[in-house]
């Protein structure tokens, strides 16, 4: 057999010609010429030469970004070229130009096309060096976390919660390993006596802290939204309430936005399964001084009323339930296996416990009417489940259609809660009295 030997200078000449063609095509925005190079012509090149040519295209395109982009992003031909070149890169592209190109395309997809899932996939390919600070691909923990949070945010825009959860988990790992945390703003007066150089350093530090806090808030918000979308309502409620108290750390978030977070915390707390932890979260939000301000937001007009009744073990009426349910997102209105929506089941279980403090026994037909939510048969099924899982102490007489409530030692908690309620009310009354006197 014979081996065909191509002279080295012939290969060099071919590469030089293709390189020149790419440079000229970018300068003149000749999309067909670029497509020809990166479809048929470069098939005759070796893998190393393909990587070199791909790197040259990306460097040249980024260098000419002010004239070549964003118009080139509107061409499907160029998008195919970009995809091909990003898939055939050498270990290092000068100046991390491939990362710059991904960032430019990401911003275009988000801002111009609202194509969030494609934007997320593009940004996910960014190369990130974590240890070698001399590498052109080195990114600090804050920068890497920002990438994954952006990816998660984009996936959430299209309800791709599985992909979003994967990205936000990576962001969480970076935060945990790096010890990134909230830093409270220092009083300005503390730095008044510093010299000019110290002022510059302090300003830089405060700016960095503010940037870190903003990123952490975005991470927590994204994480809460994912928990909410996955119907993990109790941890979502905790995260939302945590976000609503961000005013303790920064003034970068508008007060109205913080109230929305508080409203979402209430929504998720109410939707959570009945448990001691849920009761603690309800209490946490119930004691928030901003609770009544939610009445001025149409989306959350019924929230303070429903929350108060749930925390104080009062019966939630059908009209209140319907008003609350009308504010829910689609995933929060899912119908469960028993034919009830999430909120119907949650309110029913709550009302069942509330009724147990008022009656020693009740017919299921009466119970259905009293609760105003479901018929007696469904009420019996829910009661049986609650008795089985220990969230309700009682027994069922199927022949008579009666539900008996059995007092237990844990009912002492009701007296403690009543005492706590009276104490809270007196505290609020004192605040109102003081305010009237002050005026």
C-alpha angles and dihedrals in degrees: 000000000000129000121219110228115199112203113248093233089055091057091046091050091051093049092048090051093049092045090052091047091053093049093049093045091052092048092050096034090239098169097176091054091052091047091052092051095050098041112040108000100054093049088085091058126092121249093259092052091047090054091048092050092046090052090049092053093050095046092047094045093050092046089053094040094123091064104021097047145087091015091060091057088065091063117087087202092061092043088057090049091050091050092050094048095045088054093053106048131142118239090268132027114197112263091002086276091165090062090049091052091050090051092050092049091045092055091047093051091049101041102034107027105023086225096149101166093052090046090052093051091049094051092044088068094062111127113235126189111201105185113021103078091186092062119104086228096054114128127182118237089258092053093047092047090051091055094053093044090052090050091050092047091053094049090050090055087067095037093249093147097165092057091041091052091052091054096044090049089058090049090050091052091053091049092049096046094045097046092234109171144153116290117198117231113261119232111263091227092066091071099041094101096049121108123248095270092050090048089055092050093046092049090051091049093048090048090051091048091051090050090050093049092050090052092048091051091051090049093049091046092050092046091050092050091051092050088048093049090049089051093244087139102166097057088039090056090052092050093047092050090048088054092049089062093055089115085082089068109027143009092213092103122072117244091238091056090052089052090052089055089050090051091051090049089056092047093054093042091054091047092050121105115264110271143130090261090053090052090053091052091048089052092049092055094039090060093050108116091218095060097103091050089072089073088075092059111080093214092056103032094121097039100089092049095048092043092050092051092048094049093046093044095245124149115265110222124228093247091054091048092052092049091049093046092052089065095055128107120243095259089053091056096058116143112235129216092271091059094253127116118241093257094044090055092045094049091043092053090047093048090048090058091044091052090051088065091055104040138040091203138359139180114250090232089057091043091056091050093045094050091043092207112090142003125271095262093058090044089057092051092050092047091050091051093048092049090049095051092044098245091116128037111215148085137245129232101202094184093057096030090235131147116207120200116213118207113228139184089263090066086080085078088068090062090047091049090048090052090048090049092053090048092050092048092050090049091052091046090053090052091052091047092050090049092052092049092048091053 
